[in-house]
Amino acid sequence: MGVALAEARDALLSADVPVGAVVLGPAGDVLASAHNTRELDGDPTAHAELLAVRGAAAARGTWRLTGCTLVVTLEPCTMCAGAVVLSRLERVVFGAYDDKAGAVGSLWDVVRDRRLNHRPEVVAGVRAAESSELLRAFFDTHRGD
């Protein structure tokens, strides 16, 4: 989670929401890491999770990320949760829950939907306070609270 938190802090340099992600290989090695770049790239799909998953797939030379773990500072949204299922990630570890858009237990639970062909393990709340504080501070300054 330390790598994901460092990535989240890097998102602040481009005024992006501070979310960071890392994909670990089966042996625990870092395959790819990323942070949100929606503002920087003008791309609505440039979420940290998608960028890290794309990087990991490129590093492995396959879209199947069997045995890999996604670690992310914020609970994935529906788009990112769908990518988790489609890429066959074995595990998702996240920090803060997202009550407004979370799709790994909060608002929806896409990754554990029995109608889908893959259901990764979920570990929630890892270093949640640090993840939440980054987000709170960011939104405080952007909302003028």
N, C-alpha and C positions, 0 to 999 in steps of 0.2 A: 504493500500500500504506500510505502514511502516514495517509490518511483512515480506512482499515480498522483500523489499529492504534489510532488515537484512539477510534474507536467501541468497540473491544475494551476499552479502559481504562474507558470509560463504563459498560460492563456491570458492572464491579466495584462501582459505587454501589448496585446492587440485589442483590448477591451472586450474580449470574449468571455462568456460565462466560465468561471474557473472550474472546469471538469477535466480530470485527467484519467487516462486508462493505460493499462499495460497488459500484454498477452504473454503468459509464461508457457514455455514448452513443457512436455511431460516430465523432464528432469529439473524443472524450476528455473531454467535459463530464460532470459528476456528475449523474446522473438521480436517484439515491436512495442513502442509506446507512443502516445500521442495526447494532444489536448484539443479542446474545441477550437475550431478555426472558422466558424460560420461568418463572423464579422470580417475577419482577415481575408477570407477567400470569397465572400459573397455567395456561399454555398449552404443552402438549408440542410444538407445531409452531412455536413462536416462536423459530426459529433465525434468526440474523443474515441468512443467505442468503435465506431465504424472505421475510423482511420487506423486504429490499432489492429483491428481484425484484418483489414486489407493488407497492412504491413506484415502481419504474421503469416498470412496466406502467401504473400510474395516470398517471404523468407523461407517458408517450407516448400514452396513450389506446388502447392495444392490448396484448394479451397476447404478441404476437410481438416479441421483443427481438432481432431480426435485426440483426447488425452491432454489438451491444453486448458489453461485457466485464464479467464478475463478478470482482471482486477480493476475496478473503477470507483471513483470517489463518490459518485451519485448513482442511485438506482436507475438503470436503463429505462428509456422510454419505449413505446411500442415498436418504433422502427428498429432501435438497437436490440431490443429483446428478440425481434424476428431474426435479425442477423445472427444472434447467439444460437438460436435454434437451427437456422439454415447452415451455419458453419460447423455444427456438431461439436461446439465447445463442451468440454466435460463439466466445467464448473464456472460459476459466476460468483465473485466476491465483490461486495460493494460496501461503501461507507454509509452515507446519509440516505435515508428514505426520501422519496419525492412524492409527496401527497397530492400534487397537482398533475403529474404526468407519469408517475412510476408504473412500470409494467412487469415488475418482478415481485409483486406482493402487495403494493399499496393500492393503486387505483385498479389495475388489472394484474393478472398473473399469467402472462403469455408463456413464459418458459416452462411452467408446470401444467399447461393445458393438456389433458389426456387425449385430446383429439389430434394433437400434433405427433409427428413421428420421432421426436427427440426431446428429452427432458433433462437438462443439466442439473447438477447439484447447485444449491444456492446457499451462500454464507453471507448473511447481512449484518450490518452495523459495525464493521471493522473500522476503527478509528473514525467513527461517525462524528464525534465532536469536532475534530479538526476539519473534516470535510464540510460540515455544516457552518462552521465559523467562516471559512473562506467564502462560501456562498452568501452568508448573511452580510458580511462586510462589503462584498461586491454590490449586492442589491441595495444596501443602505446608501451607498454613494451614487448609484444610478437612479434611485427613486427620490433622492433628496430628503430622505427621512432624517 
